[in-house]
Amino acid sequence: MKPETRLAPLADVVRKGGGDEGEAPPTKVEVRGLNFYYGAKRALEEITVSIPAHRVTAFIGPSGCGKSTFLRTLNRMNDIIPATRVEGQVLIDGENIYGAGQDVVELRRRVGMVFQKSNPFPKSIFENVAYGLRINGLVRNRGELRERVEESLRAAAIWDEVRDRLQDSALALSGGQQQRLCIARALAIRPEILLMDEPASALDPIATQRIEELIYHLKTDYTIVIVTHNMQQAARVSDYTAFFWLGRLVEYGPTDRIFTNPAEKLTEDYVTGRFG
Amino acid sequence: MISTLLTGRARRVLGDRLLQALGVLALMLALTTLVMLLYDVARDGLSRLSWQFLTSFPSRRPEEAGILAALVGSIFVIALTALIAIPLGVAAAIHLEEYEQKGRLTRLIEINIANLAGVPSIIYGLLGLGLFVRTMGMGRSVLAGAATLALLVLPVVILSTREALRAVPGSLREASYALGATKWQTVWHQVLPHAMPGILTGLILSLSRAVGETAPLITIGALTYVPFAPDSIWSPFTVLPIQIFNWVSRPQAEFARNAAAGIVVLLVLLLAMNAVAIYLRDRYQKRVA
């Protein structure tokens, strides 16, 4: 399931091999004192965390703990929900995305997202991937468009399955294929960060495995943040893990340590399956 | 124990059957009435339908009278109504549903639009008379008639378009926003195409209502006797329902036959409009699926 083509790395991102070892990687996203409110209800409390570049960071925790909400603050997806409010800072490459004059459209081009339930557009497979390129004006002509679509489908490890039916409706694909198409769609606009909100929770084990392998390969080119319910999945795919509980970040560190030697009793109870 | 269970079950089955029978009865009643009405109109009117009837202007002599002025008037007025009401109504609905912050103000606006949809059409006629005919100086023209009918159908267009927009899944919007789409790009490329079948259904219903309206057009001064077809938006005009009403109110039996033939023409016009809209809707539905 190795992707045949890699997307070109972004020039402004320092590449750090693809390895999981070595010295601490540079920070891509720095969150400082983040509070989030749905109306009067505080859903996130004083979250402070540094997410490293070119690594996979997993958010785990029981349902309703705020991990998805937190993920959606990183590309300001919560902005479209009425009556929500954010306090604190989210710095991407040192710049506060909630600062004055920030362009949320440009932000979302840099921070891609894959959703829990695959949500392809009711259009052809080709058009699904081409959409982001078109609306952002990223290609100059049809030839370039075709190249970028193929490149993205290859990067999402779905090219071989769809190459002969690019004009078919995306809705005719299987669930796992649809989700990989959504990943291809997100990759097409060459984001720097890829947010994944339980991307495999609706898939069977084989489709899940393919997504996980894909994530492993993608981290050479992207900073990946993944929300997951599944602790084995977090352990398999991530380099760093953050455990959320009741809107707080309880513990954050290298995945190995979180799972084998957690500092907090609460984390230990959760990763050993005593609650959740 | 078992016997009481059985009777309970039997009673539920009976209730189910009863409701089903009532439903069929109601449907039959409505259908029979419609069929009888159509049969009655066709029996009186079909023999009167001819090329001469379609291409003649009204006349004092029933056998020479025709429907041309009213037919052209109706088509002219309804086309202009659509031209005014569709862009305004759809744009208003998009604004309310996609752009406006949901709050007390939007709720108030929504309730008022729903109320406007229920206002009797003659009130719109009076408004049209005061506003378009007199204040804006349009006179008793096609334009004034179309503007009045546009006001009349606007609330229905807005409400049905909002309904259609609301039925578009949020995940589709999110997918578009997550790719760096602006609000307008999301609405134009994703939301509108997805909502189009629903929007078209609303448009069919509202334009069908407009084509059958008589009262507001009489109020603004549409003529009942027009020996010419309107040739510009400033022309005086009449429409099919007014012409039919005019013929029905004559004592001679021949005019009654003219009225029946006019009803057939009106029905064919309505069916043709609906057919076009259904064709468009199916095309969109296929594209979405």
HADDOCK unambig.tbl for C-alpha pairs under 7 A between the chains (distance, minus, plus):
assign (segid A and resid 105 and name CA) (segid B and resid 180 and name CA) 4.73 0.50 0.50
assign (segid A and resid 105 and name CA) (segid B and resid 181 and name CA) 6.37 0.50 0.50
assign (segid A and resid 105 and name CA) (segid B and resid 182 and name CA) 6.26 0.50 0.50
assign (segid A and resid 106 and name CA) (segid B and resid 180 and name CA) 6.23 0.50 0.50
assign (segid A and resid 108 and name CA) (segid B and resid 178 and name CA) 5.64 0.50 0.50
assign (segid A and resid 108 and name CA) (segid B and resid 179 and name CA) 6.18 0.50 0.50
assign (segid A and resid 108 and name CA) (segid B and resid 180 and name CA) 4.81 0.50 0.50
assign (segid A and resid 109 and name CA) (segid B and resid 179 and name CA) 5.75 0.50 0.50
assign (segid A and resid 109 and name CA) (segid B and resid 180 and name CA) 4.61 0.50 0.50
assign (segid A and resid 112 and name CA) (segid B and resid 178 and name CA) 6.18 0.50 0.50
assign (segid A and resid 112 and name CA) (segid B and resid 179 and name CA) 6.50 0.50 0.50
assign (segid A and resid 113 and name CA) (segid B and resid 178 and name CA) 5.92 0.50 0.50
assign (segid A and resid 119 and name CA) (segid B and resid 171 and name CA) 6.23 0.50 0.50
assign (segid A and resid 119 and name CA) (segid B and resid 172 and name CA) 6.47 0.50 0.50
assign (segid A and resid 119 and name CA) (segid B and resid 175 and name CA) 6.68 0.50 0.50
assign (segid A and resid 121 and name CA) (segid B and resid 172 and name CA) 6.65 0.50 0.50
assign (segid A and resid 122 and name CA) (segid B and resid 288 and name CA) 5.36 0.50 0.50
assign (segid A and resid 122 and name CA) (segid B and resid 289 and name CA) 6.18 0.50 0.50
assign (segid A and resid 123 and name CA) (segid B and resid 288 and name CA) 6.61 0.50 0.50
assign (segid A and resid 132 and name CA) (segid B and resid 179 and name CA) 5.52 0.50 0.50
assign (segid A and resid 135 and name CA) (segid B and resid 181 and name CA) 6.37 0.50 0.50
assign (segid A and resid 186 and name CA) (segid B and resid 179 and name CA) 6.58 0.50 0.50
